Amino acid sequence: MLDNNKKTETIQVLRWRVCITGLFAGLLWGSVAAVASFFNFTKVTPYTLIFTPWTNEQWGSRWFSEMISILVISIISIFIAFVYYLFLRRLTGITPGILFGLAIWLVIFLVFSNWLPAIPRLAELDQHTLVTTLCIMIMYGVFIGYTISYDFMDQ
Amino acid sequence: MIKRKDAPFKLGQIKKVEDYMREHVGVGESFDVDFREIILLKQKVHLYYVNGLCDSLIIVELLKVLIAINDNEHEAEQLPAIVKNRLVHQQFEETDQLDKIITDVLSGLIAVFIEGYDQAMIVDVRTYPGRSPEEPDTERVVRGSRDGYTENIIENTALTRRRVRDPRLRHEIIKVGERSQTDICLAYIKDLADPKLVKLIKKELEMVKTDGLSMADKSLEEFIVHQGLNPFPLVRYTERPDVASNHLFEGHILIMVDTSPSMIITPTTFFHHLQHAEEYRQSPAVGTFVRWVRFFGILISIFLLPFWYLLSIEEQLLPEMLQFIGPNEEGNIPLFLQIIFADVGIEFLRMAAIHTPAPLSTAMGLIAAVLIGEIAIDVGLFSPEVILYVALAAIGSYATPSYELSVANKLARLAIVITTAVFGLPGFVAGTTLYILALAKIKSLNTPYLWPFIPFNLKALLQILIRYSVPATETRPSITHPKQKR
Protein backbone atom coordinates (compact mmCIF):
# COMPACT_ATOMS: atom_id res chain seq x y z
CA MET A 1 0.00 0.00 0.00
CA LEU A 2 2.73 2.35 1.06
CA ASP A 3 4.88 1.28 -1.87
CA ASN A 4 2.04 1.92 -4.24
CA ASN A 5 1.58 5.43 -2.86
CA LYS A 6 5.25 6.12 -3.24
CA LYS A 7 5.16 4.90 -6.82
CA THR A 8 2.30 7.18 -7.84
CA GLU A 9 4.11 10.01 -6.11
CA THR A 10 7.33 9.47 -8.07
CA ILE A 11 5.35 9.23 -11.30
CA GLN A 12 3.69 12.54 -10.47
CA VAL A 13 7.06 14.12 -9.71
CA LEU A 14 8.39 12.73 -12.98
CA ARG A 15 5.48 14.18 -14.98
CA TRP A 16 5.90 17.53 -13.30
CA ARG A 17 9.56 17.51 -14.23
CA VAL A 18 8.68 16.64 -17.83
CA CYS A 19 6.45 19.77 -17.90
CA ILE A 20 9.25 21.98 -16.58
CA THR A 21 11.75 20.48 -18.99
CA GLY A 22 9.48 21.15 -21.99
CA LEU A 23 8.73 24.67 -20.86
CA PHE A 24 12.37 25.60 -20.37
CA ALA A 25 13.48 23.85 -23.55
CA GLY A 26 11.13 26.14 -25.46
CA LEU A 27 12.14 29.26 -23.54
CA LEU A 28 15.86 28.63 -23.82
CA TRP A 29 16.28 27.44 -27.38
CA GLY A 30 13.54 29.77 -28.65
CA SER A 31 15.52 32.66 -27.18
CA VAL A 32 18.72 31.34 -28.70
CA ALA A 33 16.99 31.29 -32.09
CA ALA A 34 15.80 34.87 -31.59
CA VAL A 35 19.30 36.06 -30.66
CA ALA A 36 20.72 34.17 -33.63
CA SER A 37 18.28 35.98 -35.89
CA PHE A 38 19.45 39.32 -34.42
CA PHE A 39 22.88 38.54 -35.87
CA ASN A 40 21.27 37.37 -39.13
CA PHE A 41 22.29 33.75 -38.55
CA THR A 42 18.80 32.55 -39.42
CA LYS A 43 15.79 33.90 -41.24
CA VAL A 44 13.46 31.42 -39.54
CA THR A 45 12.65 32.42 -35.96
CA PRO A 46 9.96 31.49 -33.44
CA TYR A 47 7.97 34.36 -34.95
CA THR A 48 8.10 32.76 -38.42
CA LEU A 49 6.79 29.50 -37.06
CA ILE A 50 4.04 30.86 -34.80
CA PHE A 51 2.77 34.13 -36.32
CA THR A 52 3.30 34.18 -40.07
CA PRO A 53 1.12 31.18 -40.94
CA TRP A 54 -1.94 33.03 -39.59
CA THR A 55 -1.28 36.71 -39.94
CA ASN A 56 1.16 39.14 -41.45
CA GLU A 57 0.60 41.67 -38.72
CA GLN A 58 2.99 42.11 -35.83
CA TRP A 59 1.88 42.71 -32.31
CA GLY A 60 3.81 45.72 -31.17
CA SER A 61 7.46 45.68 -32.13
CA ARG A 62 9.20 42.73 -33.78
CA TRP A 63 10.93 41.69 -30.54
CA PHE A 64 7.65 41.78 -28.62
CA SER A 65 6.06 39.38 -31.11
CA GLU A 66 9.19 37.22 -30.92
CA MET A 67 8.70 37.03 -27.16
CA ILE A 68 5.06 36.04 -27.53
CA SER A 69 6.08 33.37 -30.06
CA ILE A 70 8.74 32.01 -27.70
CA LEU A 71 6.10 31.69 -24.97
CA VAL A 72 3.74 29.86 -27.35
CA ILE A 73 6.57 27.55 -28.42
CA SER A 74 7.38 26.86 -24.77
CA ILE A 75 3.82 25.72 -24.16
CA ILE A 76 3.85 23.55 -27.29
CA SER A 77 7.18 22.15 -26.07
CA ILE A 78 5.47 20.76 -22.97
CA PHE A 79 3.43 18.51 -25.26
CA ILE A 80 6.49 17.59 -27.29
CA ALA A 81 8.28 16.66 -24.06
CA PHE A 82 5.34 14.45 -23.12
CA VAL A 83 5.51 12.72 -26.48
CA TYR A 84 9.14 11.92 -25.73
CA TYR A 85 8.24 10.80 -22.22
CA LEU A 86 5.49 8.47 -23.47
CA PHE A 87 7.40 6.74 -26.26
CA LEU A 88 11.15 7.20 -25.90
CA ARG A 89 11.97 7.67 -22.19
CA ARG A 90 13.73 4.28 -21.91
CA LEU A 91 16.44 5.21 -24.44
CA THR A 92 19.72 6.29 -22.85
CA GLY A 93 22.52 8.57 -23.98
CA ILE A 94 22.34 11.68 -26.11
CA THR A 95 21.93 10.03 -29.53
CA PRO A 96 18.13 9.52 -29.22
CA GLY A 97 17.87 13.23 -28.33
CA ILE A 98 19.87 14.22 -31.42
CA LEU A 99 17.63 12.08 -33.64
CA PHE A 100 14.52 13.44 -31.92
CA GLY A 101 15.61 17.02 -32.65
CA LEU A 102 16.46 16.09 -36.22
CA ALA A 103 13.01 14.50 -36.64
CA ILE A 104 11.21 17.61 -35.35
CA TRP A 105 13.31 19.76 -37.69
CA LEU A 106 12.37 17.55 -40.65
CA VAL A 107 8.69 17.60 -39.65
CA ILE A 108 8.71 21.40 -39.53
CA PHE A 109 10.44 21.98 -42.85
CA LEU A 110 9.14 18.98 -44.82
CA VAL A 111 5.59 18.42 -43.49
CA PHE A 112 4.39 21.68 -41.97
CA SER A 113 5.86 23.75 -44.78
CA ASN A 114 3.61 21.85 -47.19
CA TRP A 115 0.49 22.82 -45.28
CA LEU A 116 1.51 26.31 -44.25
CA PRO A 117 3.02 28.25 -47.14
CA ALA A 118 4.50 30.88 -44.80
CA ILE A 119 7.03 28.38 -43.47
CA PRO A 120 9.81 27.94 -46.03
CA ARG A 121 10.33 24.49 -47.53
CA LEU A 122 13.57 22.63 -46.96
CA ALA A 123 14.76 23.39 -50.49
CA GLU A 124 14.10 27.11 -50.02
CA LEU A 125 16.32 27.49 -46.96
CA ASP A 126 19.61 29.28 -47.43
CA GLN A 127 22.70 27.54 -46.04
CA HIS A 128 23.05 29.77 -42.96
CA THR A 129 19.44 29.32 -41.87
CA LEU A 130 19.58 25.61 -42.54
CA VAL A 131 22.64 24.97 -40.38
CA THR A 132 21.57 27.28 -37.57
CA THR A 133 18.03 25.92 -37.24
CA LEU A 134 19.26 22.35 -37.50
CA CYS A 135 21.82 22.89 -34.73
CA ILE A 136 19.30 24.61 -32.50
CA MET A 137 16.76 21.84 -33.02
CA ILE A 138 19.38 19.19 -32.23
CA MET A 139 20.25 20.97 -28.98
CA TYR A 140 16.54 21.25 -28.23
CA GLY A 141 16.08 17.52 -28.81
CA VAL A 142 19.08 16.60 -26.66
CA PHE A 143 17.90 18.94 -23.91
CA ILE A 144 14.47 17.27 -23.76
CA GLY A 145 15.56 13.73 -24.50
CA TYR A 146 18.58 13.46 -22.23
CA THR A 147 16.77 15.16 -19.33
CA ILE A 148 13.73 12.90 -19.51
CA SER A 149 15.70 9.67 -19.84
CA TYR A 150 18.08 10.70 -17.03
CA ASP A 151 15.19 11.61 -14.72
CA PHE A 152 13.44 8.37 -15.57
CA MET A 153 16.52 6.23 -14.92
CA ASP A 154 17.27 8.17 -11.73
CA GLN A 155 13.92 7.44 -10.11
CA MET B 1 57.43 -5.39 -10.81
CA ILE B 2 58.23 -7.04 -7.52
CA LYS B 3 56.36 -10.25 -6.81
CA ARG B 4 56.24 -10.65 -3.07
CA LYS B 5 56.23 -14.22 -1.78
CA ASP B 6 55.77 -15.50 1.72
CA ALA B 7 59.03 -15.76 3.58
CA PRO B 8 60.37 -19.35 3.62
CA PHE B 9 61.25 -19.15 7.32
CA LYS B 10 59.68 -18.19 10.61
CA LEU B 11 60.26 -14.70 11.93
CA GLY B 12 61.75 -16.13 15.11
CA GLN B 13 64.80 -17.29 13.09
CA ILE B 14 66.31 -13.92 13.52
CA LYS B 15 69.51 -14.64 11.60
CA LYS B 16 67.51 -15.64 8.51
CA VAL B 17 65.45 -12.48 8.82
CA GLU B 18 68.67 -10.50 8.86
CA ASP B 19 69.98 -12.25 5.76
CA TYR B 20 66.68 -11.71 4.01
CA MET B 21 66.69 -8.02 4.89
CA ARG B 22 70.28 -7.67 3.70
CA GLU B 23 69.47 -9.34 0.41
CA HIS B 24 66.03 -7.91 -0.39
CA VAL B 25 65.81 -4.56 1.38
CA GLY B 26 69.44 -3.56 1.08
CA VAL B 27 70.27 -3.28 4.76
CA GLY B 28 73.96 -2.48 4.76
CA GLU B 29 73.87 -1.45 1.10
CA SER B 30 71.48 1.50 1.28
CA PHE B 31 72.77 3.79 3.97
CA ASP B 32 69.30 5.00 4.91
CA VAL B 33 67.94 1.56 5.81
CA ASP B 34 69.34 0.93 9.24
CA PHE B 35 69.60 -2.00 11.58
CA ARG B 36 70.51 -2.29 15.26
CA GLU B 37 71.08 -5.36 17.39
CA ILE B 38 70.65 -5.29 21.14
CA ILE B 39 70.87 -8.09 23.65
CA LEU B 40 68.01 -8.38 26.12
CA LEU B 41 68.17 -11.07 28.79
CA LYS B 42 70.76 -12.87 26.69
CA GLN B 43 68.50 -12.99 23.65
CA LYS B 44 69.08 -11.12 20.44
CA VAL B 45 66.63 -8.40 19.52
CA HIS B 46 66.83 -6.72 16.10
CA LEU B 47 65.44 -3.33 15.16
CA TYR B 48 64.97 -2.18 11.56
CA TYR B 49 64.12 1.37 10.50
CA VAL B 50 64.74 4.03 7.85
CA ASN B 51 66.79 6.71 9.50
CA GLY B 52 65.44 9.66 7.51
CA LEU B 53 61.79 8.96 8.23
CA CYS B 54 61.95 8.16 11.94
CA ASP B 55 62.05 10.50 14.86
CA SER B 56 65.43 9.80 16.55
CA LEU B 57 64.24 11.12 19.90
CA ILE B 58 61.47 8.56 20.08
CA ILE B 59 63.81 5.74 19.04
CA VAL B 60 66.34 6.70 21.72
CA GLU B 61 63.52 6.79 24.26
CA LEU B 62 62.34 3.34 23.19
CA LEU B 63 65.88 1.96 23.33
CA LYS B 64 66.38 3.31 26.86
CA VAL B 65 63.23 1.57 28.01
CA LEU B 66 64.22 -1.68 26.29
CA ILE B 67 67.76 -1.70 27.72
CA ALA B 68 66.30 -1.11 31.16
CA ILE B 69 64.70 -4.55 30.88
CA ASN B 70 68.15 -6.05 31.51
CA ASP B 71 68.27 -4.34 34.92
CA ASN B 72 64.71 -4.89 36.06
CA GLU B 73 63.48 -8.21 34.66
CA HIS B 74 64.77 -11.78 34.96
CA GLU B 75 62.31 -14.13 33.26
CA ALA B 76 63.97 -14.69 29.90
CA GLU B 77 61.17 -16.89 28.54
CA GLN B 78 58.69 -14.07 29.07
CA LEU B 79 60.76 -11.66 26.95
CA PRO B 80 58.25 -11.05 24.09
CA ALA B 81 55.50 -10.13 26.54
CA ILE B 82 57.85 -7.88 28.47
CA VAL B 83 59.08 -6.12 25.35
CA LYS B 84 55.52 -5.66 24.14
CA ASN B 85 54.62 -4.12 27.44
CA ARG B 86 57.66 -1.87 27.51
CA LEU B 87 57.37 -0.46 23.99
CA VAL B 88 55.81 2.74 25.24
CA HIS B 89 54.03 4.11 22.20
CA GLN B 90 50.32 4.29 21.42
CA GLN B 91 50.63 3.10 17.81
CA PHE B 92 51.76 -0.47 18.11
CA GLU B 93 50.94 -3.61 16.18
CA GLU B 94 52.09 -7.19 15.75
CA THR B 95 52.22 -9.12 12.49
CA ASP B 96 53.91 -12.12 10.92
CA GLN B 97 53.64 -11.02 7.27
CA LEU B 98 57.12 -10.13 6.14
CA ASP B 99 56.11 -8.05 3.11
CA LYS B 100 53.83 -5.88 5.24
CA ILE B 101 56.68 -5.42 7.72
CA ILE B 102 59.03 -4.37 4.93
CA THR B 103 56.53 -1.84 3.55
CA ASP B 104 56.03 -0.48 7.05
CA VAL B 105 59.76 -0.15 7.68
CA LEU B 106 60.15 1.64 4.36
CA SER B 107 57.28 3.96 5.36
CA GLY B 108 59.21 5.01 8.46
CA LEU B 109 57.91 2.62 11.09
CA ILE B 110 60.26 0.65 13.28
CA ALA B 111 60.17 -3.15 13.35
CA VAL B 112 61.34 -5.17 16.35
CA PHE B 113 62.26 -8.86 15.93
CA ILE B 114 62.94 -11.07 18.95
CA GLU B 115 64.87 -14.31 18.75
CA GLY B 116 62.51 -17.27 18.85
CA TYR B 117 59.34 -15.20 18.64
CA ASP B 118 57.37 -15.58 15.41
CA GLN B 119 55.79 -12.16 15.31
CA ALA B 120 57.35 -8.79 14.64
CA MET B 121 56.38 -5.73 16.64
CA ILE B 122 55.85 -2.55 14.69
CA VAL B 123 55.83 0.88 16.25
CA ASP B 124 54.78 3.97 14.33
CA VAL B 125 57.59 6.46 14.94
CA ARG B 126 57.55 8.16 11.56
CA THR B 127 57.95 11.86 11.00
CA TYR B 128 57.93 12.91 7.39
CA PRO B 129 59.77 15.95 6.15
CA GLY B 130 57.09 18.48 5.27
CA ARG B 131 55.70 21.97 5.65
CA SER B 132 53.01 23.29 7.89
CA PRO B 133 49.57 24.21 6.47
CA GLU B 134 49.61 27.34 4.31
CA GLU B 135 46.99 29.14 2.30
CA PRO B 136 46.84 27.52 -1.15
CA ASP B 137 47.94 29.81 -3.98
CA THR B 138 45.13 29.02 -6.39
CA GLU B 139 42.26 29.38 -3.92
CA ARG B 140 42.90 32.56 -1.98
CA VAL B 141 40.12 34.33 -0.14
CA VAL B 142 40.08 37.84 1.27
CA ARG B 143 38.77 36.70 4.63
CA GLY B 144 38.41 33.30 6.20
CA SER B 145 40.50 30.35 7.14
CA ARG B 146 44.05 30.39 5.86
CA ASP B 147 44.94 26.77 6.30
CA GLY B 148 45.40 24.42 3.40
CA TYR B 149 46.19 20.79 2.88
CA THR B 150 49.83 19.71 2.87
CA GLU B 151 51.75 16.82 1.35
CA ASN B 152 51.18 14.67 4.45
CA ILE B 153 48.09 12.48 4.28
CA ILE B 154 47.86 12.11 8.07
CA GLU B 155 47.82 15.87 8.55
CA ASN B 156 45.24 16.12 5.78
CA THR B 157 42.85 13.70 7.44
CA ALA B 158 43.35 15.66 10.65
CA LEU B 159 42.49 18.95 8.94
CA THR B 160 39.29 17.36 7.61
CA ARG B 161 38.39 15.68 10.89
CA ARG B 162 38.74 19.02 12.65
CA ARG B 163 35.85 20.35 10.56
CA VAL B 164 33.76 17.17 10.45
CA ARG B 165 33.51 15.71 13.93
CA ASP B 166 30.82 13.34 12.73
CA PRO B 167 31.39 9.78 13.99
CA ARG B 168 30.14 8.63 10.59
CA LEU B 169 33.03 10.26 8.73
CA ARG B 170 35.08 7.45 7.25
CA HIS B 171 38.74 7.59 6.25
CA GLU B 172 39.51 4.35 4.46
CA ILE B 173 43.12 3.77 3.57
CA ILE B 174 44.25 1.77 0.55
CA LYS B 175 47.75 1.20 -0.82
CA VAL B 176 48.26 1.60 -4.56
CA GLY B 177 51.36 1.17 -6.71
CA GLU B 178 53.53 -1.96 -6.82
CA ARG B 179 56.76 -0.12 -6.14
CA SER B 180 55.65 3.13 -4.55
CA GLN B 181 53.05 1.67 -2.14
CA THR B 182 51.34 5.07 -2.03
CA ASP B 183 48.72 5.61 0.65
CA ILE B 184 45.34 6.65 -0.68
CA CYS B 185 42.55 7.70 1.60
CA LEU B 186 38.88 7.61 0.71
CA ALA B 187 36.95 10.11 2.82
CA TYR B 188 33.16 10.18 2.97
CA ILE B 189 30.34 10.48 5.45
CA LYS B 190 28.81 7.07 5.73
CA ASP B 191 25.14 7.96 5.95
CA LEU B 192 25.31 10.59 3.19
CA ALA B 193 27.57 9.37 0.41
CA ASP B 194 26.12 7.16 -2.29
CA PRO B 195 27.24 3.59 -1.41
CA LYS B 196 27.23 2.65 -5.10
CA LEU B 197 29.77 5.36 -5.85
CA VAL B 198 31.96 4.34 -2.90
CA LYS B 199 31.93 0.82 -4.24
CA LEU B 200 32.68 1.97 -7.78
CA ILE B 201 35.67 4.06 -6.69
CA LYS B 202 37.03 1.23 -4.56
CA LYS B 203 36.73 -1.09 -7.52
CA GLU B 204 38.57 1.37 -9.75
CA LEU B 205 41.30 1.79 -7.12
CA GLU B 206 41.79 -1.95 -6.88
CA MET B 207 42.15 -2.19 -10.65
CA VAL B 208 45.02 0.31 -10.69
CA LYS B 209 48.12 -1.56 -11.80
CA THR B 210 51.16 0.64 -11.84
CA ASP B 211 54.69 0.90 -10.54
CA GLY B 212 54.15 4.16 -8.75
CA LEU B 213 52.05 7.29 -8.57
CA SER B 214 54.81 9.83 -8.79
CA MET B 215 52.44 12.63 -9.81
CA ALA B 216 50.15 11.50 -6.98
CA ASP B 217 46.59 12.76 -7.44
CA LYS B 218 46.93 13.47 -11.15
CA SER B 219 48.27 10.00 -11.96
CA LEU B 220 45.50 8.43 -9.90
CA GLU B 221 42.82 10.57 -11.52
CA GLU B 222 43.78 9.28 -14.94
CA PHE B 223 43.38 5.73 -13.71
CA ILE B 224 39.95 6.14 -12.16
CA VAL B 225 38.13 8.46 -14.55
CA HIS B 226 39.51 7.09 -17.85
CA GLN B 227 40.25 10.49 -19.36
CA GLY B 228 41.16 9.41 -22.88
CA LEU B 229 41.50 12.27 -25.35
CA ASN B 230 38.94 14.43 -23.61
CA PRO B 231 40.64 17.65 -22.41
CA PHE B 232 38.05 18.61 -19.79
CA PRO B 233 38.83 18.04 -16.11
CA LEU B 234 36.65 15.20 -14.85
CA VAL B 235 37.25 15.72 -11.14
CA ARG B 236 37.53 18.85 -9.07
CA TYR B 237 40.60 19.55 -6.98
CA THR B 238 40.74 21.57 -3.84
CA GLU B 239 43.49 22.41 -1.40
CA ARG B 240 41.14 24.03 1.10
CA PRO B 241 39.85 21.94 4.00
CA ASP B 242 36.73 24.12 4.30
CA VAL B 243 35.77 23.51 0.65
CA ALA B 244 36.49 19.80 1.10
CA SER B 245 34.36 19.45 4.22
CA ASN B 246 31.54 21.40 2.60
CA HIS B 247 31.54 18.83 -0.19
CA LEU B 248 31.59 16.00 2.34
CA PHE B 249 28.44 17.43 3.91
CA GLU B 250 26.83 17.51 0.48
CA GLY B 251 27.49 13.78 0.09
CA HIS B 252 30.56 13.93 -2.13
CA ILE B 253 33.48 11.55 -1.77
CA LEU B 254 37.04 12.82 -1.35
CA ILE B 255 40.11 10.97 -2.49
CA MET B 256 43.33 11.97 -0.76
CA VAL B 257 46.65 10.85 -2.12
CA ASP B 258 49.76 10.92 0.04
CA THR B 259 52.40 13.43 -1.14
CA SER B 260 49.81 15.72 -2.70
CA PRO B 261 47.99 18.67 -1.13
CA SER B 262 45.21 18.47 -3.74
CA MET B 263 42.11 16.54 -2.77
CA ILE B 264 40.05 14.93 -5.50
CA ILE B 265 36.33 15.66 -5.18
CA THR B 266 33.90 13.26 -6.85
CA PRO B 267 31.38 13.21 -8.41
CA THR B 268 32.06 16.40 -10.32
CA THR B 269 30.19 18.24 -13.04
CA PHE B 270 31.24 21.07 -15.33
CA PHE B 271 29.63 23.60 -13.02
CA HIS B 272 31.65 22.51 -10.00
CA HIS B 273 34.64 23.96 -11.80
CA LEU B 274 32.99 27.37 -11.95
CA GLN B 275 32.71 27.85 -8.20
CA HIS B 276 35.16 29.45 -5.86
CA ALA B 277 35.39 29.66 -2.08
CA GLU B 278 35.43 33.47 -2.30
CA GLU B 279 31.74 33.50 -3.31
CA TYR B 280 30.85 31.89 -0.01
CA ARG B 281 32.85 34.47 1.94
CA GLN B 282 30.70 37.29 0.57
CA SER B 283 27.04 38.11 1.22
CA PRO B 284 24.71 36.12 -1.06
CA ALA B 285 23.93 39.11 -3.29
CA VAL B 286 27.58 39.97 -3.78
CA GLY B 287 28.42 36.30 -4.20
CA THR B 288 25.77 35.99 -6.92
CA PHE B 289 27.10 39.07 -8.67
CA VAL B 290 30.65 37.75 -8.55
CA ARG B 291 29.44 34.45 -9.91
CA TRP B 292 27.59 36.04 -12.84
CA VAL B 293 30.60 38.15 -13.74
CA ARG B 294 32.68 34.99 -13.62
CA PHE B 295 30.22 33.07 -15.85
CA PHE B 296 30.30 35.97 -18.28
CA GLY B 297 34.09 35.91 -18.28
CA ILE B 298 34.13 32.18 -18.98
CA LEU B 299 31.62 32.54 -21.85
CA ILE B 300 33.81 35.30 -23.26
CA SER B 301 36.89 33.12 -22.98
CA ILE B 302 35.29 30.50 -25.22
CA PHE B 303 33.00 32.26 -27.66
CA LEU B 304 33.95 35.93 -28.02
CA LEU B 305 37.05 35.44 -30.16
CA PRO B 306 35.52 33.08 -32.76
CA PHE B 307 32.32 35.13 -32.79
CA TRP B 308 34.16 38.37 -33.46
CA TYR B 309 36.21 36.61 -36.14
CA LEU B 310 32.99 35.37 -37.74
CA LEU B 311 31.50 38.87 -37.70
CA SER B 312 34.60 40.32 -39.32
CA ILE B 313 34.77 37.79 -42.15
CA GLU B 314 31.02 37.91 -42.83
CA GLU B 315 30.11 41.55 -42.38
CA GLN B 316 26.53 41.15 -43.61
CA LEU B 317 25.78 39.39 -40.32
CA LEU B 318 26.16 42.54 -38.25
CA PRO B 319 22.94 44.33 -37.33
CA GLU B 320 22.89 48.06 -38.13
CA MET B 321 23.59 49.24 -34.61
CA LEU B 322 26.77 47.17 -34.34
CA GLN B 323 28.38 48.18 -37.64
CA PHE B 324 31.46 49.62 -35.89
CA ILE B 325 32.67 46.10 -35.00
CA GLY B 326 35.22 44.48 -37.26
CA PRO B 327 38.65 45.62 -38.37
CA ASN B 328 38.73 48.76 -40.46
CA GLU B 329 41.57 47.59 -42.66
CA GLU B 330 42.62 44.11 -43.69
CA GLY B 331 46.14 44.28 -42.30
CA ASN B 332 49.17 42.63 -43.84
CA ILE B 333 48.50 39.15 -42.49
CA PRO B 334 45.22 37.22 -42.82
CA LEU B 335 43.02 37.73 -39.79
CA PHE B 336 42.92 34.01 -39.02
CA LEU B 337 46.70 33.80 -38.74
CA GLN B 338 46.80 36.96 -36.62
CA ILE B 339 44.38 35.37 -34.16
CA ILE B 340 46.28 32.10 -34.00
CA PHE B 341 49.63 33.89 -33.58
CA ALA B 342 48.30 36.18 -30.86
CA ASP B 343 46.62 33.34 -28.98
CA VAL B 344 49.67 31.11 -29.16
CA GLY B 345 51.77 34.13 -28.13
CA ILE B 346 49.70 34.53 -24.97
CA GLU B 347 50.19 30.83 -24.34
CA PHE B 348 53.97 31.41 -24.57
CA LEU B 349 53.68 34.13 -21.96
CA ARG B 350 51.59 31.95 -19.66
CA MET B 351 54.00 29.05 -19.87
CA ALA B 352 57.01 31.31 -19.44
CA ALA B 353 55.40 32.93 -16.40
CA ILE B 354 54.98 29.54 -14.70
CA HIS B 355 58.63 28.64 -14.68
CA THR B 356 60.33 32.02 -14.71
CA PRO B 357 61.86 32.98 -11.36
CA ALA B 358 60.09 35.95 -9.77
CA PRO B 359 62.87 38.54 -10.34
CA LEU B 360 62.87 37.85 -14.09
CA SER B 361 59.10 37.81 -14.50
CA THR B 362 58.82 41.59 -14.10
CA ALA B 363 61.20 42.02 -17.00
CA MET B 364 59.22 39.46 -18.96
CA GLY B 365 55.95 41.31 -18.32
CA LEU B 366 57.56 44.50 -19.58
CA ILE B 367 58.81 42.86 -22.76
CA ALA B 368 55.40 41.29 -23.32
CA ALA B 369 53.49 44.53 -22.82
CA VAL B 370 55.79 46.68 -24.95
CA LEU B 371 56.57 44.20 -27.71
CA ILE B 372 53.16 42.73 -28.31
CA GLY B 373 51.00 45.64 -27.23
CA GLU B 374 52.81 48.38 -29.12
CA ILE B 375 55.39 47.31 -31.59
CA ALA B 376 53.48 44.41 -33.14
CA ILE B 377 50.77 46.89 -34.10
CA ASP B 378 53.25 49.53 -35.27
CA VAL B 379 55.07 47.19 -37.64
CA GLY B 380 51.74 46.03 -39.02
CA LEU B 381 51.88 42.51 -37.70
CA PHE B 382 48.64 42.67 -35.72
CA SER B 383 45.59 44.85 -35.98
CA PRO B 384 44.59 46.49 -32.66
CA GLU B 385 41.24 44.74 -32.53
CA VAL B 386 42.87 41.30 -32.63
CA ILE B 387 44.95 42.24 -29.60
CA LEU B 388 41.82 43.48 -27.81
CA TYR B 389 39.76 40.34 -28.34
CA VAL B 390 42.58 37.89 -27.76
CA ALA B 391 43.43 39.72 -24.54
CA LEU B 392 39.76 39.68 -23.46
CA ALA B 393 39.59 35.95 -24.11
CA ALA B 394 42.80 35.43 -22.12
CA ILE B 395 41.53 37.47 -19.17
CA GLY B 396 38.30 35.47 -19.35
CA SER B 397 40.26 32.26 -18.99
CA TYR B 398 42.15 33.63 -15.99
CA ALA B 399 38.76 34.33 -14.39
CA THR B 400 37.98 30.60 -14.57
CA PRO B 401 38.48 29.25 -11.05
CA SER B 402 39.60 25.86 -12.30
CA TYR B 403 42.96 26.10 -13.98
CA GLU B 404 42.43 22.79 -15.80
CA LEU B 405 39.10 23.93 -17.20
CA SER B 406 40.52 27.22 -18.46
CA VAL B 407 43.18 25.41 -20.48
CA ALA B 408 40.61 22.95 -21.89
CA ASN B 409 38.37 25.88 -22.85
CA LYS B 410 41.30 27.47 -24.63
CA LEU B 411 41.58 24.36 -26.80
CA ALA B 412 37.84 24.52 -27.51
CA ARG B 413 38.17 28.19 -28.47
CA LEU B 414 40.97 27.49 -30.93
CA ALA B 415 38.99 24.60 -32.42
CA ILE B 416 35.95 26.84 -32.97
CA VAL B 417 38.16 29.54 -34.52
CA ILE B 418 39.54 26.94 -36.94
CA THR B 419 36.12 25.54 -37.92
CA THR B 420 34.93 29.13 -38.43
CA ALA B 421 37.90 29.88 -40.64
CA VAL B 422 37.24 26.80 -42.76
CA PHE B 423 33.43 26.79 -43.02
CA GLY B 424 32.37 30.33 -42.07
CA LEU B 425 29.08 30.64 -40.26
CA PRO B 426 28.14 26.96 -40.51
CA GLY B 427 31.52 26.15 -38.98
CA PHE B 428 30.92 28.47 -36.05
CA VAL B 429 27.39 27.20 -35.37
CA ALA B 430 28.25 23.53 -35.80
CA GLY B 431 31.47 23.97 -33.78
CA THR B 432 29.56 25.53 -30.90
CA THR B 433 26.92 22.80 -31.04
CA LEU B 434 29.56 20.09 -31.08
CA TYR B 435 31.28 21.71 -28.10
CA ILE B 436 28.07 21.59 -26.05
CA LEU B 437 27.18 18.09 -27.26
CA ALA B 438 30.67 16.84 -26.44
CA LEU B 439 30.35 18.24 -22.92
CA ALA B 440 26.88 16.73 -22.53
CA LYS B 441 28.12 13.34 -23.65
CA ILE B 442 30.89 13.15 -21.03
CA LYS B 443 30.18 11.08 -17.97
CA SER B 444 32.53 11.22 -15.03
CA LEU B 445 32.02 8.27 -12.66
CA ASN B 446 28.46 7.84 -14.00
CA THR B 447 27.63 11.51 -13.49
CA PRO B 448 26.50 13.53 -16.52
CA TYR B 449 29.03 16.33 -16.93
CA LEU B 450 26.69 19.17 -17.88
CA TRP B 451 24.15 18.49 -15.12
CA PRO B 452 22.03 20.47 -14.13
CA PHE B 453 21.89 22.16 -17.55
CA ILE B 454 21.64 19.02 -19.71
CA PRO B 455 20.05 16.93 -18.16
CA PHE B 456 18.03 19.83 -16.89
CA ASN B 457 17.26 20.29 -13.21
CA LEU B 458 15.65 23.64 -12.47
CA LYS B 459 16.24 23.70 -8.73
CA ALA B 460 19.89 22.73 -9.01
CA LEU B 461 20.47 25.15 -11.87
CA LEU B 462 19.04 28.00 -9.81
CA GLN B 463 21.46 27.09 -7.01
CA ILE B 464 24.27 27.45 -9.49
CA LEU B 465 23.04 30.71 -11.02
CA ILE B 466 22.23 32.24 -7.65
CA ARG B 467 24.43 31.93 -4.60
CA TYR B 468 21.80 31.08 -1.96
CA SER B 469 22.43 31.99 1.65
CA VAL B 470 23.54 28.98 3.67
CA PRO B 471 20.34 28.69 5.78
CA ALA B 472 18.29 28.75 2.55
CA THR B 473 20.05 25.77 1.00
CA GLU B 474 18.08 23.19 2.90
CA THR B 475 18.52 20.19 0.61
CA ARG B 476 21.60 18.40 -0.62
CA PRO B 477 22.19 18.37 -4.38
CA SER B 478 20.58 15.32 -5.97
CA ILE B 479 23.60 14.66 -8.17
CA THR B 480 25.49 13.01 -5.31
CA HIS B 481 22.48 10.73 -4.62
CA PRO B 482 22.71 11.49 -0.89
CA LYS B 483 21.14 8.95 1.41
CA GLN B 484 19.50 11.79 3.34
CA LYS B 485 18.06 14.60 1.25
CA ARG B 486 18.12 17.24 3.98
Interface residues (C-beta under 8 A of the other chain):
Chain A: I20 T21 F24 A25 F38 F39 N40 F41 G93 I94 I98 Q127 H128 V131 T132 C135 I138 M139 V142 F143 Y146 T147 S149 Y150 D151 D154
Chain B: L311 Q316 L317 L318 P319 L425 P426 V429 A430 T432 T433 I436 L437 A440 K441 P448 W451 I454 P455 F456 N457 L458 S478
